[in-house]
Amino acid sequence: MNALAPFSATAPTTTINLSTLNVRVAPVTVTAEGLASLGFHPVGTDRAAKLYAAEAFPAICAELIRVLRDAAQRAAHERRAA
């Protein structure tokens, strides 16, 4: 059982901590607050480390791609409008 969510039959079987997630998406860095703003919340903790469902990693990447694509489109629009 972890500190954030009670044990359940649907609890993820594997987790990834924020540090490992950041290694995988380097040179981009994400924070727990940033992930929460995108709808991804820790499923537990290990001491101070936030743990995320490992199976959520592809969805996290897809959402980061969407955010970056939107930022690029906004910048292009602003450049055309200037």
Contacts in CASP RR format, 6 or more apart in sequence:
PFRMAT RR
TARGET T0000
AUTHOR 0000-0000-0000
METHOD contacts of the structure
MODEL  1
MNALAPFSATAPTTTINLSTLNVRVAPVTVTAEGLASLGFHPVGTDRAAK
LYAAEAFPAICAELIRVLRDAAQRAAHERRAA
1 7 0 8 1.000
2 43 0 8 1.000
2 44 0 8 1.000
2 45 0 8 1.000
2 46 0 8 1.000
2 51 0 8 1.000
3 44 0 8 1.000
3 45 0 8 1.000
4 42 0 8 1.000
4 43 0 8 1.000
4 44 0 8 1.000
4 45 0 8 1.000
5 11 0 8 1.000
5 43 0 8 1.000
5 44 0 8 1.000
11 43 0 8 1.000
12 43 0 8 1.000
12 53 0 8 1.000
12 54 0 8 1.000
12 55 0 8 1.000
12 56 0 8 1.000
14 53 0 8 1.000
14 54 0 8 1.000
14 55 0 8 1.000
15 43 0 8 1.000
15 44 0 8 1.000
15 51 0 8 1.000
15 52 0 8 1.000
15 53 0 8 1.000
15 54 0 8 1.000
16 51 0 8 1.000
16 52 0 8 1.000
16 53 0 8 1.000
16 54 0 8 1.000
16 57 0 8 1.000
17 46 0 8 1.000
17 49 0 8 1.000
17 50 0 8 1.000
17 51 0 8 1.000
17 52 0 8 1.000
18 30 0 8 1.000
18 31 0 8 1.000
18 32 0 8 1.000
18 35 0 8 1.000
18 49 0 8 1.000
18 50 0 8 1.000
18 52 0 8 1.000
19 49 0 8 1.000
21 30 0 8 1.000
21 52 0 8 1.000
21 57 0 8 1.000
21 60 0 8 1.000
22 28 0 8 1.000
22 29 0 8 1.000
22 30 0 8 1.000
24 57 0 8 1.000
25 61 0 8 1.000
25 64 0 8 1.000
28 64 0 8 1.000
30 60 0 8 1.000
30 64 0 8 1.000
32 42 0 8 1.000
32 50 0 8 1.000
35 41 0 8 1.000
35 52 0 8 1.000
35 60 0 8 1.000
38 60 0 8 1.000
38 63 0 8 1.000
38 64 0 8 1.000
38 67 0 8 1.000
39 63 0 8 1.000
40 52 0 8 1.000
40 56 0 8 1.000
40 59 0 8 1.000
40 60 0 8 1.000
40 63 0 8 1.000
42 50 0 8 1.000
42 51 0 8 1.000
42 52 0 8 1.000
43 51 0 8 1.000
43 52 0 8 1.000
43 53 0 8 1.000
44 50 0 8 1.000
44 51 0 8 1.000
45 51 0 8 1.000
52 60 0 8 1.000
END
